[in-house]
Amino acid sequence: MTATVNRRSAIIPIPALTDENDTALTFGALITPTWTLTTDKGKVINLRENVALTALYVVLTGADTDLYDNNPRRKLTIKATYTSATYGVLNLNTEFEFNINNLVGA
């Protein structure tokens, strides 16, 4: 996913997460899901590292969407485990990119 969100206010929907057979996973199937917000260079933003994921979206506020080093690019990493009918417990690790729209007056 590459999307654009407005500075100082953003809800990031998480695209479909799938298992090893490309079958969509429900939120309830995820075991201990977390998210981390970084710049495209890997710098953690606003201490948002391994934050508990409570829904299939992430709400970013305040400094979460500030520009760092004049760089509007962000990465949202989702980590969890799930139970596969074939292989048992498997790791899920995926990443989405988006850009911050620096609104005038924000």
matplotlib code that plots the C-alpha trace (Angstrom):
import matplotlib.pyplot as plt

x = [0.0, 1.2, -1.2, -1.2, -2.5, -2.9, -0.5, -1.8, -4.7, -4.8, -6.4, -4.4, -6.6, -4.6, -5.0, -6.1, -3.6, -3.4, -2.1, 0.3, -2.5, -3.5, -6.7, -7.7, -7.0, -9.6, -8.4, -9.4, -7.0, -4.0, -2.0, -0.4, -0.4, 1.7, 2.6, 5.7, 5.9, 9.2, 10.6, 11.5, 15.0, 13.9, 13.9, 11.1, 8.6, 7.2, 8.1, 5.6, 7.4, 5.7, 2.4, -0.5, -2.8, -6.4, -8.2, -7.4, -6.5, -4.1, -4.9, -2.0, -2.2, 0.0, 3.7, 3.0, 2.6, 5.3, 7.9, 11.3, 14.3, 11.9, 10.9, 7.2, 7.6, 6.6, 6.5, 3.9, 5.1, 2.6, 3.9, 1.8, 1.5, -1.4, -2.3, -2.1, -4.2, -1.3, 1.9, 0.8, 1.9, 3.4, 4.9, 3.2, 5.5, 4.3, 5.0, 3.0, 4.2, 2.5, 3.3, 2.4, 0.6, 2.0, -1.2, -0.8, -1.3, -1.0]
y = [0.0, 3.5, 6.1, 9.8, 10.9, 14.4, 15.7, 15.8, 13.4, 10.0, 6.7, 4.0, 1.0, -2.2, -4.0, -7.6, -9.8, -13.3, -16.7, -19.0, -19.9, -16.2, -16.7, -13.5, -13.6, -12.1, -9.9, -12.6, -15.0, -12.9, -13.7, -10.8, -8.4, -5.2, -2.3, -0.1, 3.3, 4.4, 6.7, 5.0, 4.8, 2.8, 5.6, 4.9, 7.7, 9.0, 5.9, 3.9, 0.5, -2.8, -1.1, -3.5, -3.6, -3.5, -3.4, -3.7, 0.0, 2.3, 5.8, 8.3, 11.6, 14.5, 13.8, 10.5, 12.5, 15.2, 15.5, 14.2, 15.3, 16.9, 13.3, 12.6, 8.8, 6.4, 2.7, 0.8, -2.6, -5.2, -8.3, -11.2, -14.9, -17.1, -20.7, -22.5, -25.6, -27.2, -25.8, -24.8, -21.4, -19.2, -15.6, -12.8, -9.8, -7.2, -3.6, -0.8, 2.6, 5.9, 9.6, 12.5, 15.4, 18.6, 20.8, 24.5, 25.5, 21.9]
z = [0.0, -0.8, 0.4, 1.4, 4.8, 6.2, 8.8, 12.4, 11.8, 10.1, 10.3, 8.5, 7.4, 7.2, 3.9, 4.0, 5.9, 4.4, 5.5, 3.6, 1.2, 0.5, 2.5, 4.4, 8.2, 10.5, 13.3, 15.8, 14.1, 14.9, 18.1, 19.9, 16.9, 17.1, 14.9, 14.5, 12.8, 11.2, 8.6, 5.3, 6.7, 9.7, 12.4, 14.9, 15.1, 18.4, 20.4, 18.2, 18.4, 19.1, 20.0, 20.6, 17.5, 18.6, 15.3, 11.6, 11.4, 13.2, 14.4, 14.1, 16.0, 16.8, 16.5, 14.7, 11.5, 12.0, 9.3, 10.3, 8.3, 5.8, 4.9, 4.4, 3.7, 6.5, 7.0, 9.1, 10.1, 11.4, 13.3, 14.7, 14.7, 13.6, 13.6, 10.3, 9.8, 8.0, 9.7, 13.2, 14.6, 11.9, 11.9, 10.1, 9.3, 6.7, 5.9, 4.3, 3.0, 3.0, 2.7, 5.0, 3.3, 5.0, 5.1, 5.3, 9.0, 10.3]

ax = plt.figure().add_subplot(projection="3d")
ax.plot(x, y, z, "-o")
ax.set_aspect("equal")
plt.show()
